[in-house]
Every structure is written in structure tokens, then in C-alpha cells.
């Protein structure tokens, strides 16, 4: 089986979804090839750009190799300015690389002037015209190398910076040539920024390799399939759609009975040879699916009725230790919606000997300063915290289960322990007005020394949420696959007013502006841990490389 992670997503760490599937297949003695087409495709497009009429792009093209290598060196992360120049120069090349095809590509996003990822008819158009996709020359040759088939010499990449055709395949199982090389091809579609490219690749495979069966899964597909009144618009193009974890459905398709076993950890071995845009290998790991709190209003996890399924803590710790030993990462990224208190305590008691970060709830567990210090000693560099609001009434009406007084002490504890914080705020919820938003501003100002990074978001109403029926709704995105709907705010605090407040007042406060300047360009929280000041880093050196 061939498992593919399509463009475009941040190319800073390996895709956890296909690594998890590969681990399940390996545990059942099924060989597979995994392809990070996102990393390869982005680097390929950047290298293909040879000239430009503007000075900035010409300079960026000239310095491409140096900038790509800079993002792979720890020294670059000692200077936010140097890092930002490298990121924005690579971003600039990608932006101009697809202009003639009506697309705008970046290191973290993909837009098309005429096609929308939330309109199924546009996705079908992308599948019908794969040669119009900017990544077409890349994936045409890449599929030929894996599956067999003719390729025009002028279409093929001469070389890719940091990778080359065949690098992500398992070397012990080279894929056979011919259309029968792989019976199934699975695409992992997690973000809207991947959707149009995913369907272009699917359309190409369907035309050139009609005997292969297409399997489409991932977080975005799962959300689509849980929309109210879902009807599959992709029949005849996609053979199998998968909602939720894909291990069981894939094994069923392959005629294998799923075995309940404890050695089914993600398999990152085929991806270790990729040079991601980070100063060493970042290891992603999920200790659970769903959310253990699972009670917040408007939460997609709640709206989609996703169950909380944790990996037993002893198993999670054993898998993490084994993965760290195999991959020798510079950083572990815990992908859980919120790392459970049980797993946090296990990490505190059994250090991984490598820095790590992830989401945690502002729970009372972190009121224990000794636990915070133990987490620091275990390698915890940064915790991402979904505070959402600095007004207790708003938090209560959102059923966040957060007490502001406790949240205040948690932030202070983490500061004392030397753990950086990446705080997430949400503006424009139905319970909020400008008065409550100003309380959030006041809370941030009061805790400016304990907040290292900030993420500011404007509220979107999930189309499948139970609360959606309580408000007068209106079209948000024009498309049958949109996951959100617009709504009439009960207090008139609409998106335009929220944006005006954020731009004219919130972001302009000196304390907030100083925090926002810390945020790494484009990669944001994925690279933030590398910018934590030395006095915040534990005795484990986050800058060491493989």
C-alpha cells in the first residue's frame, strides 16, 4: 500500500497520521510505502523558480539553498530576525511559483483564485484537471518512480533540496514497477490547505492508474463525513472514505483482522531521511484521540461526537521511549488535544531525556508547583494553553471548566518553573462583547511576564454544533463542505467589530505587542519551542542536532 501526505502543510515535522497507519500495517506484516509529498513538493517548487522581475524574489532565489539549510541549523534559532528572513524568503519564492496557474502557495497554505476547498464541485474540477495544479510536474514523476509509467523529461525534477525521488520509501521493500505495484493508495487529508492538491493527485492516479483503489481519510475528511446530512459527492472518484482513526478500516480493506496488540506504535523510520525545515527531527506523538474534557460549547470534538480514546499511560510511555531511542529527536511534539493529567505525571516521573511540548488544560493539577518543576526537569520546554477568555462569565458560558484565579496561578507556576507558555485566545463568541474582550486584554497585561507567546483567533460557529440552532445563521464560506456557519451575534459583536478591536486596541497595547513579536513567522507554535530563552530551557539542550 502507498500512503501519501499531500501538500500544503507546514513542512517542519513528519506527518503523524500516515506514520500511525504505517505502524499498524507493519504490526500486521503488511508492507507499505509512505510518501511525504508535502515536504518534497514544496522544496521542488521552490527550486524550479529560476528568475523573477522583482529584486526581493531574485535575492530569495539566489539564497534559497542557504535559507533552507539555515532553517535546519540550531544557530539560526538564536536570532528571530535571521530566522524570519530565511522563512519569508522561502515563502516568497513559493508565492510567485504558482502565479501563472492561478494559485498562491506558502509554507503553510494554498489558495486558488477560482477554486475553493469547501466546494465539492471545485474539488472534482481539480481532480478532472490535475495538469493545472502547480505540483503536477512533481507528482507526475514521483508516481512514475513508485508506480511505473512514462514521464516527459522536461517535467521531472533534477534534484530536490534536502530530498530526492525514492527517499521516503522503505529501502528493504523497493516498490515494483507497473500499474499493479500498489493495490491501494491512501491519502491523508487533514487541512483545507491540502484539499485541492489532494484531489488533483487523486484525479491523476485515477486516470493513469485506473486499476488502483483510492482510500481517502484524515481529520478534514472525518469532519466532512460528520456534517449534518452528509452525502458523498466523490463517488466514482474515491473508492473508500474513512472517518476517524484509519487503522481498522485499512486492515479491513486489506483482508486482515485487526489484532489488539501493544506494539503498534507509529513507524517514522521511512521518514527519518527527510530533512524537514527544523533544526533536527521533531517527533510527533498522540497519547489520545478526542478530548478528555469534552464539554466545551462549540468545540468541534464535541460537535462531531468524537470519543476520547487514550493510549494506556504505561503503553504511551513505552512507545515514546522506544520512538525517542529510534529517531533521536531534538524535540517531541505531543499532539493530544490536551495531554491528560495522568500522562503529564508520568512524564514528570519518567523523563524522556529530550525536550517536549504540547497542549495542556489549565487544570488544578498545574497548581502544584512541584509538578510544574518536575515537568521542567523532565524536558517540558513549553505548554500550549487554551485560555480563550479573560472573563469568568464568558468561560462559564462556554463550559470551559477554567477558573480564572486558578489559571492565573498556573501561569505564575509555569513561569517560576521555567516553562514557556503559548496562550490561545478566542474572540467574538456569543457570550462576549467588547467589555469582556477588554477584560481579556487586562488579564493578558496583568500576566505579561508569564505569557511567552499568544495566538489570537476569531470565533467560528461549527455547522454541526448543538448550539448552532440557537442563533440566526448565515453563509460563512460559500460551499457545501464548509465546517462553519456565520451567525448573528446576540449582542451585535460581529466579526468586523472584533477585528477592529484586535487591530486598533488589543494588538496595539505595548504589553501585547511585545508578546506577539515573539511568534515565529509562518511556523508559529511548531517552531516556538526553539526560541525559548536559555534560562527557560532545562538541562536538556533543545538545540542539539542528530
Legacy VTK file of the C-alpha trace (Angstrom):
# vtk DataFile Version 3.0
C-alpha trace
ASCII
DATASET POLYDATA
POINTS 546 float
0.000 0.000 0.000
1.112 3.555 -0.728
0.275 6.188 1.924
0.561 9.842 0.922
0.605 13.114 2.856
-0.250 15.794 0.227
0.684 19.482 0.031
0.280 22.003 1.653
1.041 21.900 5.381
3.928 23.207 7.474
6.980 21.138 6.411
8.677 21.163 9.804
7.935 17.668 11.091
6.833 14.307 9.688
3.109 13.604 9.216
1.883 11.680 12.225
-1.215 10.228 10.566
0.466 8.153 7.879
3.205 7.135 10.327
0.495 5.763 12.621
-1.109 3.870 9.727
2.280 2.525 8.654
2.881 1.273 12.186
-0.441 -0.569 12.201
0.244 -2.157 8.813
3.760 -3.144 9.881
2.392 -4.790 13.031
0.170 -6.911 10.778
3.056 -7.768 8.417
1.758 -5.629 5.547
4.435 -3.772 3.603
3.768 -0.202 2.595
5.465 2.876 1.193
4.888 6.265 2.792
5.411 9.465 0.877
5.595 12.961 2.346
4.592 14.729 -0.876
4.165 17.939 1.094
7.824 18.401 2.008
9.066 17.121 -1.330
6.574 19.108 -3.389
7.259 22.417 -1.666
11.024 22.058 -1.997
10.628 21.018 -5.625
8.510 24.068 -6.475
10.930 26.397 -4.716
13.911 25.037 -6.644
12.147 25.224 -10.011
11.773 29.005 -9.752
14.800 30.345 -11.658
14.097 34.017 -12.323
11.913 36.952 -11.392
11.370 40.581 -12.290
11.479 41.917 -8.713
14.522 42.359 -6.523
13.180 40.551 -3.447
12.361 37.375 -5.359
15.678 37.382 -7.227
17.526 37.652 -3.928
15.383 34.891 -2.415
16.077 32.591 -5.381
19.805 33.245 -5.149
19.798 32.424 -1.425
17.330 29.509 -1.491
19.795 26.753 -0.612
21.366 28.838 2.141
17.969 29.719 3.611
16.704 26.137 3.535
19.852 24.947 5.255
19.622 27.806 7.754
16.205 26.562 8.863
17.847 23.199 9.583
20.540 24.688 11.835
20.122 25.417 15.527
22.179 28.633 15.302
19.501 30.276 13.143
17.021 29.991 16.009
19.214 32.160 18.192
18.097 35.167 16.132
14.422 35.737 15.388
15.364 38.278 12.715
17.663 35.860 10.886
15.065 33.128 11.127
12.291 35.420 9.860
14.359 36.483 6.830
15.001 32.860 5.883
11.351 31.862 6.302
9.967 34.849 4.410
12.445 34.460 1.546
11.466 30.818 1.034
7.822 31.835 1.374
8.309 34.498 -1.294
9.626 32.010 -3.853
6.643 29.734 -3.262
4.215 32.632 -3.601
5.434 33.529 -7.091
5.980 29.915 -8.202
2.332 29.249 -8.989
1.017 32.649 -10.056
0.631 31.588 -13.674
-1.593 28.702 -12.558
-3.871 30.949 -10.524
-2.623 29.734 -7.158
-0.931 31.291 -4.147
1.281 28.852 -2.285
3.080 29.315 1.005
4.858 27.205 3.580
1.581 26.713 5.428
-1.248 27.414 2.986
-2.626 27.046 -0.517
-5.196 29.310 -2.220
-6.590 29.213 -5.719
-8.204 32.221 -7.353
-11.072 30.218 -8.876
-11.333 27.002 -6.883
-12.416 26.619 -3.261
-11.562 23.674 -0.983
-15.042 23.850 0.598
-16.920 23.334 -2.686
-17.118 19.710 -3.761
-17.598 20.701 -7.401
-14.293 22.587 -7.268
-12.531 19.586 -5.787
-13.925 17.470 -8.612
-12.706 20.098 -11.076
-9.227 19.867 -9.551
-9.378 16.086 -9.989
-10.532 16.430 -13.592
-7.685 18.808 -14.450
-4.651 17.584 -12.490
-2.252 19.110 -15.035
-3.445 22.568 -13.928
-2.168 22.031 -10.393
1.211 23.681 -9.629
2.508 20.406 -8.164
1.625 18.390 -11.284
5.207 18.069 -12.647
6.346 16.876 -9.233
3.705 14.251 -8.558
3.663 13.034 -12.180
7.292 11.995 -11.909
7.026 10.859 -8.308
4.166 8.487 -9.057
6.029 7.186 -12.104
9.014 6.386 -9.891
6.861 4.496 -7.412
4.136 3.007 -9.618
5.783 2.904 -13.042
4.748 4.759 -16.196
6.117 7.238 -18.726
7.288 10.732 -17.775
8.275 13.586 -20.057
11.916 14.542 -19.346
11.081 18.234 -19.156
8.565 17.603 -16.370
10.883 15.846 -13.961
12.842 17.450 -11.119
16.597 17.346 -11.497
17.020 17.239 -7.741
15.212 18.413 -4.661
16.976 20.353 -1.914
17.201 18.004 1.025
15.404 15.062 -0.563
15.305 13.019 -3.757
12.910 10.638 -5.529
12.669 7.379 -3.602
13.988 8.687 -0.294
10.802 8.129 1.670
10.372 4.554 0.517
11.376 1.702 2.782
14.700 0.598 1.428
14.158 -3.045 2.328
10.973 -3.189 0.213
11.557 -1.312 -3.066
8.212 -0.910 -4.865
7.738 -2.900 -8.057
7.078 -1.127 -11.333
3.837 -1.296 -13.273
0.249 -0.388 -12.554
-0.126 -3.367 -10.208
2.646 -2.102 -7.920
0.186 -0.990 -5.262
-3.370 -2.223 -4.853
-4.398 0.703 -2.673
-3.307 4.320 -2.431
-4.280 6.164 0.733
-4.349 9.963 1.028
-4.253 11.671 4.429
-6.264 14.890 4.104
-6.207 16.905 7.323
-6.321 20.586 6.363
-8.213 22.733 3.869
-4.825 23.822 2.529
-4.310 20.237 1.313
-7.698 19.647 -0.290
-7.257 20.966 -3.844
-3.827 19.358 -4.242
-5.111 16.086 -2.806
-7.884 15.891 -5.363
-5.536 16.837 -8.208
-3.326 13.907 -7.197
-6.341 11.600 -6.871
-7.571 12.627 -10.317
-4.177 11.911 -11.838
-3.925 8.483 -10.213
-7.464 7.630 -11.306
-6.666 8.451 -14.938
-3.168 6.990 -15.189
-3.546 4.009 -12.835
-7.247 3.060 -13.099
-6.710 -0.353 -11.509
-5.733 1.168 -8.166
-8.242 1.799 -5.405
-8.255 5.219 -3.764
-8.699 5.497 0.013
-9.241 8.980 1.460
-9.113 9.720 5.172
-7.720 12.217 7.671
-9.072 14.842 10.015
-10.756 17.014 7.386
-12.464 14.040 5.740
-13.713 12.873 9.141
-15.223 16.310 9.778
-16.884 16.369 6.361
-18.448 12.972 6.926
-19.890 14.106 10.252
-21.636 17.144 8.778
-25.438 17.072 9.119
-26.996 15.487 6.047
-23.675 14.300 4.632
-23.919 12.792 1.151
-20.771 11.570 -0.552
-20.067 13.818 -3.573
-16.960 11.849 -4.575
-18.478 8.549 -5.662
-16.773 7.215 -8.764
-13.567 9.070 -7.919
-12.748 7.950 -4.377
-13.301 4.264 -3.699
-13.270 4.389 0.095
-13.828 7.290 2.506
-12.671 6.789 6.102
-13.934 8.749 9.118
-11.936 8.699 12.324
-8.858 6.532 13.024
-7.951 4.669 9.850
-6.089 1.631 11.173
-9.137 -0.629 11.475
-10.767 0.329 8.153
-7.464 -0.107 6.290
-6.892 -3.536 7.754
-10.444 -4.498 6.805
-9.849 -3.396 3.221
-6.659 -5.439 3.116
-8.427 -8.505 4.458
-6.621 -8.516 7.790
-8.332 -8.988 11.110
-7.219 -6.243 13.491
-5.129 -7.595 16.306
-5.328 -5.903 19.681
-1.671 -5.514 20.459
0.550 -3.091 22.333
3.360 -2.795 19.799
1.531 -0.755 17.169
3.424 2.487 17.635
3.844 4.944 14.728
6.536 3.998 12.235
8.704 7.021 11.458
11.664 5.055 10.143
10.947 5.728 6.431
10.674 9.457 7.149
13.901 9.859 9.107
15.862 10.503 5.927
13.780 13.559 5.088
15.318 16.880 6.031
12.403 18.842 7.428
12.631 22.585 7.914
13.610 22.375 11.564
16.933 22.116 13.422
16.704 18.346 13.712
13.997 15.713 13.775
10.756 16.621 15.585
8.874 13.558 16.817
5.071 13.914 16.810
3.132 11.589 19.109
-0.527 11.273 20.124
-1.282 9.898 23.559
-5.009 10.004 22.826
-7.683 10.858 20.317
-10.584 13.114 21.233
-10.516 15.285 24.345
-10.713 14.132 27.946
-12.639 17.278 28.977
-15.039 17.109 26.002
-17.507 19.574 27.476
-16.791 22.957 25.849
-19.546 24.696 23.933
-18.933 24.983 20.181
-15.976 22.593 20.289
-15.615 20.572 17.053
-14.691 17.482 19.090
-17.986 17.767 20.970
-19.969 18.767 17.870
-18.668 15.771 15.910
-19.206 13.446 18.874
-15.626 12.220 18.784
-14.960 9.846 21.684
-11.996 10.210 23.970
-9.719 7.209 23.486
-6.442 7.405 25.426
-3.468 5.179 24.889
-2.908 3.493 28.286
-0.277 5.582 30.032
2.258 2.745 30.501
1.936 1.902 26.807
2.256 5.562 25.789
5.413 5.963 27.857
6.889 2.747 26.450
6.114 3.849 22.884
7.582 7.293 23.487
10.794 5.879 24.947
11.152 3.464 22.027
10.452 6.169 19.434
12.910 8.570 21.059
15.590 5.877 21.006
14.940 5.109 17.330
14.509 8.624 15.951
16.804 10.631 18.265
14.657 13.756 18.001
15.623 17.248 19.061
12.036 17.805 20.220
8.908 15.747 20.970
5.579 17.266 19.919
2.639 15.806 21.861
-0.375 16.109 19.558
-3.166 15.452 22.075
-5.988 17.977 22.207
-4.977 18.152 25.845
-2.331 15.957 27.439
-4.085 14.123 30.253
-3.066 14.767 33.865
-2.090 11.079 34.133
0.294 11.324 31.185
1.711 14.622 32.475
2.505 12.993 35.817
4.060 10.002 34.105
6.257 12.299 32.037
7.253 14.145 35.207
8.244 10.863 36.881
9.912 9.239 33.850
11.768 11.910 31.836
12.164 11.263 28.116
15.698 12.725 28.043
14.579 15.012 25.217
12.690 18.342 25.236
8.933 18.179 24.622
5.854 20.364 24.369
2.110 20.048 23.820
-1.360 21.259 24.764
-2.479 21.101 28.380
-5.637 22.275 30.090
-5.432 24.994 32.681
-6.362 22.384 35.277
-5.850 22.422 39.000
-3.120 19.791 38.628
-0.786 22.557 37.489
-1.456 24.459 40.715
1.081 22.031 42.158
4.369 23.921 41.766
6.320 20.742 42.478
4.644 19.065 39.486
5.480 22.061 37.293
9.115 21.885 38.341
9.158 18.131 37.747
7.726 18.681 34.259
10.503 21.165 33.628
13.122 18.670 34.742
11.505 16.049 32.501
12.193 18.221 29.454
8.969 20.237 29.162
10.004 23.330 27.210
6.581 24.808 26.526
2.898 24.200 27.201
0.137 25.405 24.902
-2.854 26.569 26.920
-6.389 27.254 25.657
-7.399 30.087 27.956
-9.823 31.572 25.354
-11.044 34.494 27.530
-10.031 36.606 30.488
-13.657 36.965 31.632
-15.054 34.358 34.028
-18.619 34.746 32.759
-17.568 34.009 29.186
-15.599 30.953 30.311
-18.532 29.648 32.324
-20.995 30.082 29.449
-18.555 28.240 27.167
-18.334 25.424 29.758
-14.539 25.629 29.655
-14.161 24.434 33.227
-11.485 27.073 33.806
-11.309 29.189 36.947
-9.507 32.450 36.204
-7.930 32.643 39.646
-6.538 29.150 39.187
-5.429 29.961 35.616
-3.570 32.977 36.965
-1.698 30.834 39.470
-0.930 28.164 36.857
0.686 30.780 34.619
2.742 32.025 37.567
3.774 28.473 38.461
4.903 27.726 34.940
6.871 30.958 34.904
8.561 30.029 38.177
9.311 26.547 36.862
10.845 27.968 33.671
8.250 26.541 31.248
7.253 28.786 28.349
3.556 29.284 27.606
1.742 29.614 24.291
-1.669 31.032 25.234
-4.663 30.749 22.906
-7.403 33.387 22.990
-10.755 33.334 21.199
-12.726 36.495 20.468
-16.279 37.015 19.253
-18.031 34.115 20.989
-21.774 34.594 21.600
-21.158 35.273 25.302
-18.626 38.045 24.633
-18.934 41.771 23.980
-16.238 44.425 23.815
-16.468 44.785 27.590
-15.484 41.153 28.132
-12.846 41.397 25.406
-11.262 44.268 27.314
-11.176 42.082 30.412
-9.186 39.576 28.366
-6.799 42.365 27.426
-6.450 43.313 31.070
-5.748 39.688 32.033
-3.006 39.403 29.408
-1.429 42.668 30.543
-1.506 41.541 34.170
0.233 38.274 33.209
2.537 39.583 30.519
5.630 38.203 32.237
4.154 34.684 32.339
2.865 34.572 28.734
5.611 33.821 26.218
3.539 33.551 23.032
-0.021 34.443 22.020
-2.440 33.059 19.459
-5.422 35.286 18.670
-8.418 33.800 16.853
-11.889 34.979 15.886
-14.727 32.613 16.731
-16.252 30.397 14.038
-19.553 28.610 14.719
-19.260 24.883 13.826
-22.055 23.976 11.450
-22.725 20.704 13.271
-22.642 22.092 16.821
-25.707 21.679 19.022
-25.624 25.420 19.722
-25.870 26.400 16.046
-29.673 26.140 16.226
-29.801 28.828 18.914
-28.674 31.613 16.592
-29.704 33.182 13.338
-27.167 31.755 10.938
-25.894 32.894 7.572
-23.469 31.626 4.986
-19.869 31.804 6.159
-17.977 30.117 3.345
-19.707 29.545 0.027
-19.513 25.788 -0.212
-21.269 22.536 0.632
-18.230 21.302 2.583
-17.812 24.282 4.910
-17.399 23.241 8.529
-18.558 26.611 9.868
-21.519 28.878 9.518
-21.862 32.610 10.049
-24.264 33.788 12.728
-25.901 36.936 14.023
-24.197 37.791 17.303
-26.807 38.258 20.048
-25.027 41.409 21.277
-24.072 42.755 17.836
-20.391 41.954 18.439
-19.792 40.860 14.851
-16.577 39.759 13.132
-15.894 43.216 11.695
-16.083 44.818 15.127
-13.934 42.080 16.646
-11.256 42.638 14.002
-11.341 46.384 14.598
-10.889 45.840 18.347
-7.999 43.441 17.835
-6.204 45.664 15.320
-6.854 49.048 16.878
-6.751 48.245 20.579
-5.674 44.760 21.618
-2.602 44.311 19.436
-1.501 47.902 19.933
-1.164 47.624 23.679
2.598 47.669 24.371
2.476 44.534 26.541
0.576 42.557 23.914
2.691 43.874 21.045
5.841 42.736 22.838
4.478 39.192 23.225
3.263 38.996 19.627
6.746 39.874 18.385
7.986 36.586 19.844
5.901 34.461 17.474
7.955 32.666 14.788
6.898 33.664 11.271
4.651 31.168 9.411
5.560 28.149 11.588
4.275 29.786 14.821
3.851 27.209 17.630
5.606 24.445 15.660
8.913 26.298 15.985
8.220 28.360 19.095
9.967 25.947 21.469
13.254 26.551 19.664
13.069 30.237 20.618
12.620 29.723 24.325
15.356 31.675 26.077
18.186 29.615 27.583
17.189 30.463 31.143
13.844 28.783 30.427
15.318 25.616 28.967
16.011 22.597 31.127
19.391 20.944 31.387
18.485 19.081 28.185
19.830 21.068 25.241
17.000 21.787 22.785
19.448 22.954 20.120
21.362 19.696 19.730
21.097 18.018 16.364
21.039 14.359 15.284
LINES 1 547
546 0 1 2 3 4 5 6 7 8 9 10 11 12 13 14 15 16 17 18 19 20 21 22 23 24 25 26 27 28 29 30 31 32 33 34 35 36 37 38 39 40 41 42 43 44 45 46 47 48 49 50 51 52 53 54 55 56 57 58 59 60 61 62 63 64 65 66 67 68 69 70 71 72 73 74 75 76 77 78 79 80 81 82 83 84 85 86 87 88 89 90 91 92 93 94 95 96 97 98 99 100 101 102 103 104 105 106 107 108 109 110 111 112 113 114 115 116 117 118 119 120 121 122 123 124 125 126 127 128 129 130 131 132 133 134 135 136 137 138 139 140 141 142 143 144 145 146 147 148 149 150 151 152 153 154 155 156 157 158 159 160 161 162 163 164 165 166 167 168 169 170 171 172 173 174 175 176 177 178 179 180 181 182 183 184 185 186 187 188 189 190 191 192 193 194 195 196 197 198 199 200 201 202 203 204 205 206 207 208 209 210 211 212 213 214 215 216 217 218 219 220 221 222 223 224 225 226 227 228 229 230 231 232 233 234 235 236 237 238 239 240 241 242 243 244 245 246 247 248 249 250 251 252 253 254 255 256 257 258 259 260 261 262 263 264 265 266 267 268 269 270 271 272 273 274 275 276 277 278 279 280 281 282 283 284 285 286 287 288 289 290 291 292 293 294 295 296 297 298 299 300 301 302 303 304 305 306 307 308 309 310 311 312 313 314 315 316 317 318 319 320 321 322 323 324 325 326 327 328 329 330 331 332 333 334 335 336 337 338 339 340 341 342 343 344 345 346 347 348 349 350 351 352 353 354 355 356 357 358 359 360 361 362 363 364 365 366 367 368 369 370 371 372 373 374 375 376 377 378 379 380 381 382 383 384 385 386 387 388 389 390 391 392 393 394 395 396 397 398 399 400 401 402 403 404 405 406 407 408 409 410 411 412 413 414 415 416 417 418 419 420 421 422 423 424 425 426 427 428 429 430 431 432 433 434 435 436 437 438 439 440 441 442 443 444 445 446 447 448 449 450 451 452 453 454 455 456 457 458 459 460 461 462 463 464 465 466 467 468 469 470 471 472 473 474 475 476 477 478 479 480 481 482 483 484 485 486 487 488 489 490 491 492 493 494 495 496 497 498 499 500 501 502 503 504 505 506 507 508 509 510 511 512 513 514 515 516 517 518 519 520 521 522 523 524 525 526 527 528 529 530 531 532 533 534 535 536 537 538 539 540 541 542 543 544 545
